[in-house]
Amino acid sequence: MFKQKIGAVTQDNPDVIVLPEMFTTGFTMETSLVDREVSVSIESWFITMAKLADALVIGTTMYQLASGDYVNRLLAASPDGKLVNYDKQYLFAMGKEDQYYTPGNQRLVIQYKTWNILPLICYDLRFSIAADHSGEVDLILYTASWPSRRITHWDKLLQARAIENLSYVVAVNRVGKDGSGVAYPGHSQVISPMGEIIMKSIEEEQSCLVEIDKAFLDSTRTTLPFLKDKK
């Protein structure tokens, strides 16, 4: 299914394709769904999709480490076959995520074409320190399973992250209901360094193509040199 969707969007020649959190299974604590063999095969799938799309392909999945521990892992594959990863740092204790997954402890900044991209996962959004930088990041990217009942927090925190870091923010959230009846309303969006919403998708599954402007980012940071005052 996702291969078909990615194939469809390649007609528009995107540079980056972003998928929701745990798109292979949905956000779940059922770690028995994925073993080490499946985890390795998912890595191969990402590389194949990146080559197919001639784009950077990003998404998160339940992933079993060689140690046997599980992480909520973001994978990013580029067309040249390079694969990098980031493990979710802040685990959602209300949903018992911390009881099933091991937290990551490393930040990842992806250098792709002329952009420096900082990928983060869902609950990471609540902690501004995860996104904090002094200008070395151009785009902060979130992939999430954020529920309807707290969607106002999602909307406002995304704008805050863009404004406080003078960065573009790209955020992809799932839609529909999970097996427990929890609803997810989308609200995937792209936000400018000024906190302006460039695109916002609500409630239905769709693919959106958005163009962002590096020159606007640079001019904004020149006009408003707030980042140099960070401590």
Secondary structure, 3 states (H helix, E strand, C coil): CHHHHHHHHHHHCCCEEECCCCCCCCCCCCHHHCCHHHHHHHHHHHHHHHHHHCCEEEEEEEEECCCCCEEEEEEEECCCCCEEEEECCCCCHHHCHHHHCCCCCCCCCEEECCEEEEEEEHHHHHCHHHHCCCCCCCEEEEEECCCHHHHHHHHHHHHHHHHHHCCEEEEEECEEECCCCCEEEEEEEEECCCCCEEEEEECCCCCCCCCCCHHHHHHHHHHCCHHHHCC
